[in-house]
Amino acid sequence: MNPTLAATLDMSQLRVRDRYVALRFPGVLRNSADLIDADKAIAVARGYFEEADIERANEVLALAIAQSTESLALEVAQLEMAFLARDSARVARLTREFHARYPGIAQFEGVVRPTWEREVLAIDFHRTISDPYGCTAPPAMRLAA
């Protein structure tokens, strides 16, 4: 557990947190100790994401990040899920926070661009214009690209 989080919680608060985790994520997490394993937390969050329960997916990652001493993988997973959910405002906020916490990580230099939020909106706009009914629409109803 993150030393700062462990220092701020007494035993009764830790028990309440453990009960909350077990009740909020039944069958997948037994207590907050399960969130220490980043791979497990990411797998649980992805499972919720794939079931379209984005709120729980985000909560799993937020709880895991709060108690993790090594949260890089968790934060990348959080950023990825926000991107896949097409939540441009959240992606923009998370990328700014990410780069503030991890400056100079070479493999992530291209993650933040000043116009990212506008680019996502433009991509969504162009996708909608070229196929307003989605890929399930009959070809005759699709607009020409």
C-alpha positions in Angstrom: 0.0 0.0 0.0 1.2 3.5 -0.7 3.0 4.7 2.4 1.1 8.0 2.5 -2.3 6.3 2.2 -1.4 3.7 4.9 -0.2 6.4 7.2 -3.5 8.3 6.9 -5.8 5.3 7.6 -6.2 3.6 10.9 -7.2 0.0 11.3 -10.9 0.7 11.3 -10.7 2.8 8.2 -8.7 0.0 6.5 -11.4 -2.5 7.4 -14.1 -0.2 6.0 -12.1 0.2 2.8 -11.7 -3.6 2.6 -15.4 -4.1 3.1 -16.3 -1.5 0.5 -14.0 -3.1 -2.1 -15.5 -6.5 -1.5 -19.0 -5.2 -1.8 -18.4 -2.9 -4.7 -16.6 -5.5 -6.8 -18.1 -8.8 -5.7 -16.5 -12.0 -7.1 -13.4 -10.2 -8.5 -11.8 -8.4 -5.5 -11.9 -9.6 -1.9 -10.3 -6.6 -0.3 -8.1 -3.6 -0.9 -5.0 -5.8 -0.8 -6.1 -7.3 -4.1 -5.6 -3.9 -5.6 -1.8 -3.9 -4.8 -1.3 -6.3 -7.8 -1.3 -3.9 -10.7 -1.9 -6.7 -13.3 -4.9 -8.0 -11.4 -6.4 -4.5 -10.9 -5.9 -3.8 -14.7 -7.5 -7.1 -15.6 -10.5 -6.4 -13.3 -10.9 -2.9 -14.7 -10.7 -4.2 -18.3 -13.4 -6.7 -17.5 -15.7 -4.0 -16.2 -14.8 -1.9 -19.2 -15.7 -4.7 -21.6 -19.0 -5.1 -19.9 -19.6 -1.3 -20.5 -19.4 -0.5 -16.8 -16.9 2.3 -17.3 -17.7 3.8 -13.9 -16.5 0.7 -12.0 -13.5 0.3 -14.3 -12.4 3.8 -13.5 -13.0 3.3 -9.8 -10.9 0.1 -9.7 -8.0 1.9 -11.3 -8.4 5.0 -9.1 -8.4 2.9 -5.9 -5.4 0.9 -7.1 -3.5 4.1 -8.1 -4.3 5.6 -4.6 -2.6 2.7 -2.8 0.1 1.8 -5.2 3.7 2.8 -4.9 4.3 1.9 -8.6 1.3 3.3 -10.5 2.8 3.9 -13.9 1.1 0.8 -15.5 -2.2 1.6 -13.7 -2.1 5.2 -15.0 -1.4 4.1 -18.5 -4.3 1.7 -18.3 -6.5 4.5 -17.0 -5.5 6.7 -19.9 -6.1 3.9 -22.4 -9.6 3.2 -21.1 -10.5 6.9 -21.2 -9.2 7.0 -24.8 -11.2 3.9 -25.8 -14.3 5.3 -24.1 -13.8 8.4 -26.4 -13.8 10.7 -23.3 -11.7 13.5 -24.8 -11.9 15.8 -21.8 -10.8 13.0 -19.4 -8.0 12.0 -21.7 -6.8 15.5 -21.9 -6.8 15.9 -18.1 -5.2 12.5 -17.5 -2.4 13.1 -20.0 -1.6 16.5 -18.4 -1.5 14.9 -15.0 0.5 11.9 -16.4 3.2 14.1 -17.9 3.4 16.3 -14.8 4.1 13.2 -12.7 6.4 11.4 -15.2 8.3 14.1 -17.2 10.8 12.9 -19.7 9.6 9.3 -20.2 10.7 8.9 -23.8 8.1 6.3 -25.0 5.3 8.6 -23.9 6.4 11.8 -25.4 3.8 11.7 -28.1 0.9 11.0 -25.8 0.1 14.7 -25.1 -0.4 17.1 -27.9 -1.9 20.5 -27.4 -4.7 19.9 -29.9 -5.5 16.4 -28.8 -9.0 17.2 -27.6 -9.9 19.0 -30.8 -8.4 16.2 -32.9 -10.6 13.6 -31.2 -13.7 15.7 -31.8 -12.7 16.3 -35.4 -12.1 12.5 -35.9 -15.5 11.8 -34.4 -17.1 14.5 -36.7 -15.5 13.1 -39.8 -16.4 9.5 -38.9 -20.0 10.6 -38.3 -20.2 12.5 -41.6 -18.8 9.6 -43.6 -21.0 7.0 -41.9 -23.8 8.6 -39.8 -25.6 5.4 -39.2 -22.6 3.4 -38.1 -21.2 0.3 -39.8 -24.6 -1.5 -39.5 -26.4 0.8 -41.9 -27.1 -0.6 -45.4 -24.7 0.7 -48.0 -27.4 2.6 -49.8 -27.9 4.7 -46.6 -24.3 5.6 -46.1 -23.0 8.9 -47.2 -20.0 9.0 -49.6 -16.8 9.6 -47.8 
